[in-house]
Amino acid sequence: MATEIHIHHGPLVIGAGLAGLSVALNTAPHATLVLAPVALGVACSSAWAQGGIAAALSPEDTPKDHETDTINAGAGIVDELAAKTLTEMGPGTVHKLNAMGAPFDHKADGSFVLNREAAHGLARVARVGGDLAGKAILEAVVNTALAAPHIEIWEPAFALGLIRSDDETVIGAVVDYGGRRVEVYAPVVIMASGGSGGLFAVTTNPANLRGEGMAMAALAGAVIADPEFVQFHPTALKFGLDPAPLATEALRGEGATLIDKTGHRFVFDDHPDGELAPRDIVARAVHKADLNGGAFLDAREAIGEHFPAEFPTVFASCMAQGLDPRVQPMPVAPAAHYHMGGIRTDIDGRTSLKNLFAVGECASTGVHGANRLASNSLLEAAAFGERIGIAATTDLHPAAFAPDTETAIRPLLPPVLAPADLQALRNEMSHQAGVVRDEAGLTALLGLVDRLDLRYPGALALVNARLIATCALHRRESRGSHYRSDYPQTDVEGRRTYITWAEVQNRAGEPTECSSQACLTS
Ligand code: SIN
């Protein structure tokens, strides 16, 4: 296939979810090219978010309290500056989205209707139409982006790898644009490609999101942070669907209970806050109950007849499977939901590579630590998207951009796993790198990655799987979403993981000795 060359004199944004579009809305007047892999507003995690967006919006709340809850949920490794920055931006960000047309639910006095979700000290989650927040917020942002004269959107278009001018400087990306192969050169590249949930067999994320952005950045030499921290949502609906439909945590905020097959509210066995305990604890309790005969979310009493109006998305998912949640408990199981790890950035989205920024789920500012606080991710996408749009274009001189396309370092084009091999990888990721992990399982998973690598060298899914599994193997403690049954203790000192692809490869085959300083730590 012939490769075209396109020199773009402005920011190139890889990804068109809430994070990518929020960046683009803040890069004016620079001409900004956005790559949308699928139709706008459809298969991206932000559009699927149900609960809403967390921010200190009530008179009883403050950004400082929101910051404290964020830090506590993150199990000792939250970047405090990132948490402070995010939570201080919270109220302003929600007001801006509201002004953009996101139809948040309001009370008669004009204040926001706020939901309570796990590990929040009070009701703090602004919602839309009950459980339609992600879809409605994204719709407002998409409409604004489509009307913005400085934004050009290529659809369907996705990046295959990053182009560099030297080992440290990104100058563009190789792109598949509707089947055409295009080398797009740009003075600044912003990765906003979403998370890794699709790497797991059971996920609430669109299946096409397999951490491609993190893998491309790793292959280009960027530092990756905390890849082992994957959050599992406790209550995905267990109907055998792929992806698994979400049953929002707001249901538990409204009083829905988690029961086992005997009707026992089992989460209280593990935590005094029961259903509203931190997400990792609830996920492990649900996992255990699921293995022992089933876990069920029971909204009959707390929500009952209000279900269709209050939670239309969850209601439709249940009714489509012949289950009426007004009168029947819903079968649930944990599912891969959010990647706290990603491309390491500072709070302005700067990565370790020049001219490469990252934002949203593919990035890791450290704001989520080891366990993201519910509904902080839509806030992160919108608020940090704004910051990064501004940071990436401050002092940008696109007219002076003149890349040498002759000497550019192009990526090797990644092979794509055949469907059966991809499914085998996803099954093993869910089984061995899921809610409960141990050395034997993670080693077996890495064995599968090794075998697949012989046939698909450099496949992005394998790069990500190796990053997650290697760092999970070498973190010999349990912290937040990372639970090791063979190392259940939490180390006194929290440490983050920082690692490059070269370091991960050098550690291939290394048995289990964790040289934590070399590895990885801050
Ligand atoms: C939910 O609605 O339970 C998901 C919210 C989130 O993951 O932030």
Residues whose N, C-alpha, C, O or C-beta is under 5 A from the ligand:
A	BS01	SIN	Q50 G51 A247 T248 E249 A250 L373 A374 S375 N376
